[in-house]
Structures are given as C-alpha cells and as structure tokens.
Amino acid sequence: MEAGVFKAALGHACAARIDERMSVTVLELTDPRWADFVARQPSATPFHHPSWGVLIAECYGFRAFAVATSGAAGEIQAGLPVVEVRHLRGEPKWVALPYTDYCPPLAPAPRGETDLVCALRQASKAAGVQRVEVRAPIEGASSVSHGALRHVIPLERDPAPVYASFRSSVRRHIAQAERRGVTIRQAESPEDLVNTFYRLHLRTRRRFGVPIQPRRFFRMLWESVIRTGLGSVLIAEASGSPVAAEVFLSWNGTTISKFSASDERAWSLRANNLITWHLIKTACEQGSRSLDFGRTDPGSEGLSMFKRSWGAVEQPLCYGTLGAGPEPAPSMGGKAGHWLASAIRHGPPVVCRAAGEALYRYAA
C-alpha cells in the first residue's frame, strides 16, 4: 500500500493532536525524516535503521512504517519502526519488529515515551489493529513476557582490555584454534552469504530441528544490509573448507551478532571461539560501544554460560504489548512440533528448506 493510501486509511490519527504541542505522524521507513531522526539517536541500533524493517517487510510480504510523534514544526520527537503482520487467518497486528531480538522505543525527550504510547494507541485503533507488540519494555504495556535473556559485551576502542575480560577457557580455545590453522576471512561477494553461510546455517538449523529462513532472505540481506555497510559476514576456514560463519549487523555504535552457524564435525578446532573473537575485535576497531549477543531463550543455560564467558552482561529480555487483541498464534508444539523437529533432523535438507518456505512467515 502506498504511503498516501495508508495515511488515508488511518484517517484522523495521522494528524491527531496528542496535546497542543504534539501530533501523531505515520510515515514510510524510507522517508528521509525518519532516517534523519534515527541517525540522531545515540540509542538507535541496527534494528532501528530503515533498511532492517524494509528488508523484513519486503521478504515476507508485510508492510513497514514508523509511528512517531512530531512537534509544531513537524520535527519528529519520538518514534518506533513497525511492521503490520497479516496472515490468512486471524486479525492483523503491529510488531516492532518481527524477527528482531530487541527494539526499544526511541523517545529521548521527557514524556517522549508517554506521548509515543498514546500515538501508537491512536494510530493502531484508526487502522483497525487491536494489538501492538513491542520487542522491549514499553510504558503502559498491558502484558509483558518474561524468561528470555539478553547478553551484551561493553566494548572499547582497544580490544586488548576486552580480551583480558574473557574467561581463561575462552582465551585458551582461541589460541587452540589459531594453532590448529583456523583462519578467518570477511565475505566479499553475495555467494559468501547465499551459498557458503547458507550451507552452514542449514546444517545448524537441521541440527536443532527448526526450519531455516527462505533463501531469498539472505539474498535480500546482502543487498540491503551487507552491501550498504550495515553489517558483514565472517567465515572461519580450516584447510580451505568453511567450518563456521557469523552474520553481524553494525551501525551507530552497536554491533549485533545476528546469525551463527557451524559444522559440528569440526567443533574440536574451536573455530566458533576464534570467529567470535574476530567479531569482537572488528567491532572494537570499528568504534562500536557494545556487542549484543542477541536473545537466549529460557532453558538454554549452556548458551547463557557461553555468552557470559566472554564478559557479557546478562539482562532480562522483556517484551510489552499494547491493546487487548487476540493472543499470537501458538508456536509449533506438542505432537506436531515434535514430528516437525524429527522430520527436519532426520530428513534430507529439502525438508528443512521447505518447512522454512512454508512456515517461517507465520513466526512473525
């Protein structure tokens, strides 16, 4: 839907006054006003960058936009990127943002978040949407989910003090990987992501018994994010063969470890440790203030311990919901979920790929 049509559908909400000095603004993520606002926010992460929301919307057939508050002169004062998720069944919902671990509101001014919540309620109501899910705590949320964790490493320009904060076992495994001839290179072409990384990622997803993202996602990721300098791909090789890989996003002082993959047959080489160290060192050298290891789901204590061993600070990861719309569709659980996981683990790679093509969109 074009921006003008969308704004017309929202009716009075786009110009509604929150008070005498503030109004609701709904705009495309590609609008220069949104890009300028996000670029001026020290707390904005790569997930706030317009390219990430646009990538998600275009890949899965959704609609992306920003809901913001603006002052009397039209300047944006607070805002949040949003994707409208629609499936064949069920009512639409707004998510900020799908497939995103953490995306807090950008509200630097006093009362900014209060006004933004009001704007989200007004705009969603005018659009006929009852439920707004925010991948972060948000003021006035009617429900908040608990249990998941987030791990963040504070960084410095000089990677040496960061290296010194690692547990001794981590430093030992890094040295082992180097002695065993593991090397790290940065991706130079789309094939490094769409072919090399994808093969390792497919192997990893099959090992966990979960569907893989559609292959087109990685083609689009290269074009809209990697090629434009908002991230990169690191590939670990041993004897000329790829054994591990990492996709990371990096912008505005924040680096995010988004996708990791490895060949379990080569775990003894400790390539995962070496590639993580190169990611941290690269982030330091590029001026990032922090490295976000992303979401850790409840019950994944082994993964939490691995992230803490790098000096990461562990934080609860809470999500808020505005509105009283229907609950999201439950994830694949019970017998159906066990059957799917078993089919992915023990079936040929095409099962994992087909499940991703058919089902991944519905995880938004």
N, C-alpha and C positions, 0 to 999 in steps of 0.2 A: 504494500500500500504506500502510495506517495505521501510525502510529509504533509502536504496541504489537505489531502483527504483524511489522513489520520487526525490532524488537528480539528478538522470539521467534525469528525466523529466524536471527539472529546467535548465538543460544544463549548459551553461557557467555562469549562475547567481550565482551558489554556490561558484565559485572561482573568480568571477568578482572583479576587483580592484576598490574600490571607489577612492582611490588615491594611492600614493606609499607606504603608511604605513597601509592601511586598506582594508579588503576584506569582501564580503558577505558570511555568513555562515547560512545554513539551517540545523537544527538538530532536532531529536526527543526530546519531552519533557522528556523522560526517560533517555536521555543522561546525564551521570554524569557531563559533562562540564556545561550543562545548570543548573542543580541543584546546583552545586557549585557556579556559578555566582549569581544566585538568592539569595542564602543564605548569600552572602556577601553584599547585597544591603540593607541599612537601610530603604529605601523607599518601598521595596517589601512588598506586602500584601499577605494574604492567596490566593487571586485570582491569584497571580503570581506563586504560588507554583505548581510544575508539577502535583500534584495529582488532582487539580481542573480542569485543561484543559483536562487531560486524562479522568476524570470522564464524562465531557460533551461529548467528542468525542465518548467514548465507549457506553454511554447510548443512544445517538441519531443517531449513525451511521455516524459520521463525522470523519475527520482526523485532528489531533492536532500536532503542531510542533512549533518551535521557529525560528524567523528570527533575526539574530544577526550580528553585525559587529565584526570582530576579527583582532587582530594585527599581526605583522610579525611572532610572535612566536606561533600563533594560539589561544591566550588568548582572551576570549570574553570581549568586551569593552562596548557594549550596546545591548539591545535586547528586544523582546516583544513576549509573547506567542500568538499564532494564531490558529484559527480553520477554516478550509475550509468548508464552508456551501454549500451543493449541494442539490437541490430539483429536482423533476421530470421535472418541467418547469423552465425556466429561467437560466441565466448564473451563474456559481459559483462565490462566493465572499469570501473574507477573513474577519473574525471578531475577534477582540481582546478585549474581548471574549464574546461569546453569553451567555445569562442568567447571566450576570455579570454587577453590577452597575457601577463600576469604576475600570479601569485597565490601568494606565498611562504607558508610555514607561519607561524602566529602562535605563537611559543614564547619568551616574554620571560624565563623563569626559567632559571638554569643547568641543564643537562641536559634542558631542555624539548624540544628538537628530537629528541634521542635517544629520550626516552620517547614522543614523538608518533610517530616512525617505528615503534617497537615496537607502538604502538596500531594504526596503520594496517595493519601486517602481521597482527596478531591478528584484527582486525575483518574484513578482506578475506578471510582464509582461512576464517573461520567462515561468511562469506556465499557461499563458493564462487567467489570472484573471485581470479584469479591475477595480474592486472596493475593497478597503480596508477600513473597518470601525473600528475605534478605540474608545473604551469607555472611552475617556478622550480627552482633547485638545491635539493637536499634531501640531508641526511646519509644515507650508506649506499645511495645510488642505484645500481642495477645497470647502468644505462646513462644517458648524458647526451648530448643533442643539442646541436650547436654550429652556428654560422653566422649565425643571426639577430642583429639588434641592437636595442637599446632606447635611446631618446633622451629625456632628462629635463632640463627647464629649472628651475634653482633660482629661486624667486620671493621677492619682498619685499613688504611692505605698500604701499610706494610704487612704482608701476610705472615711474617715471622712470629709476631706475638699470637696471632690466631692459631698458627700451627702448634705453638707451645701449649695452647689450651686443650689440645686433643688428649684423650687418654693414651697412655703408653702403648696399649694394644693397637690403637689406630695408627700411631706413628710406626710401629713395628710392621704392620701389614702394608703400609705404603712402601716402606723400604723393601719388603719382600717382593712386591710387585715389580719394583724397579730392577731388583737383582735378577728376576726371572724373565726380564726382557720385554715386559709390557710397555707399550708406547701409547701416547695419546695424541690424536690429531683433531683439528677442528674441521667440521663439514665445509666443503667448498662448492657443492652442487646439490640440486634437488634430489638427485639419486641417493646421496648420503642419508637423507631423511626418509624418502619414499621407498627406498629399497633396503639399504643397509640397516638403518634403525628399525624399519618396519619389521624385517625378518626377526630381529632380536626381540622386539616388542611382542610380536605374535607368539614367539616361543614362551615369553614370560607370561602373557595372558592365558595361554593354554595351561601352563603350569598351575596357575591359580584357579583355573576353571571358570573364567569370566570372558565375556565377549570383547573383541577388540574394536576400537573405533573404525569407522569406514575409512578405507584407504584414501578417499578424496580429502578427508580432513587433513591429512599430513601434506598433501599437495597444496592445499589452500593455506596451511600453516606456514609453509615455506614462503609462499608468495606474499602473504600479508604481514607476517611477523618476522621470520628469519631474514628474508631478503632485504627488509627495510631496516634492519639493525636493531630490532627489539628483542633479540634472543639469538641463540645459536645451538649447535649440536656438537657434542664431544663424542668421539669414538675411540674406544680402547682396543688395541690390536695386539695379538701375540703371534709371532711367526707369520705375519702378514694377514692373519684372519681376524675379523671383528669378534670380540668376546663380550663386550659391554658397550653401552651407549647411554647418553644423557641428553635430554632436551631441556633447555632452560630459557626463561624469559628474563630480560634485564632492561630496566628503564627507571629513570628518576630516583636513583639511589637504592633500588630494591632489586635483588636477583631472586628468582623463584625456580626451584627445582620442580619441573612440571611432570616429566616422564622419565623413568629409568627402566632399562632393560638389560638383560644379561643372558649368557649361555651358561646354564648350570654345570655343564660338563667342564667348564674352565674356572669354576669358583676357587679352586686351590691356588690359582695365580694371583688372587686378591686384586683383580682388575677393578672391581667396584670401589675399593678403597682409593686406588690411585686416581680414578676418574673423578671421584668426589673431591679429592684434594685439588685436582686441577680446576674443578669448577669453583671451589672456594678461592683459590689463588687468582683465577681470572676475574672473579667478582671484586676482589680487593683491588687489583690493578686497574679495573675499570671505574673505581670510585664508589662502588656500592657500599651502603651503610649497613646492610643486613642481607643475609641469605635465608630465605624461607624454604624449609624442607617440605612444606605442604601438610595436608591433612593425614592424621593417623587415626584409624577407626578404633572404636572400643574393642578390647580383647587382643590388640596387636602389641603385646608387651615387648616382644622381641624387636619389632621395628622401632618402638619408642626407645628402647635401650640403645639401639644402633645410632639413632639420631642424637641422643644425649651424649654419647661417647665422643661426638665432635664438638662438644661445648655448647650445644643448642639449649636455649631456654625453653622449657616446656610450659605451654599455656592452654587453658581450656578453650575449646573452639565451640562457641555458642552461636546459633542462628535464630533470628527473630522472624515472626510472622505478623503481619498486619491484616486485619479483617477476619471474618468468620466463615470463609468459604469452605468447600469440601476439602477433606484431607487429601494429600497427594496419593496417587496410586501406590499401593504397597510394592516393595521390591520383590523380585522373584524369590520366593521362599518355599518351605515345605517340600513336598514330593517333586513338584515341577522344578523348583530351583535345584534340588539335588540331582535330578535327572539331567538338567541342562549342564550343570557343572561336570558331571561324569561324562556326558557326551563330548564336551569340549576337551576335557583332559585326555580321554582315550580315543577320540575320533581323529580323523585326518584334519589338517589345518583348515580346510574349507568349512568345517563345522563352526569353528571359532569366528571365521570371517563372515559367514552367512548370518550367524546369530547377531553379530555387531551391526550388519547392514539392516537387519530386520528390527532389532530391539533397542539399539543404542539411543535413538531419538527419544524413546519413551522414558529414559532415565533423567531427562531434564527436569 
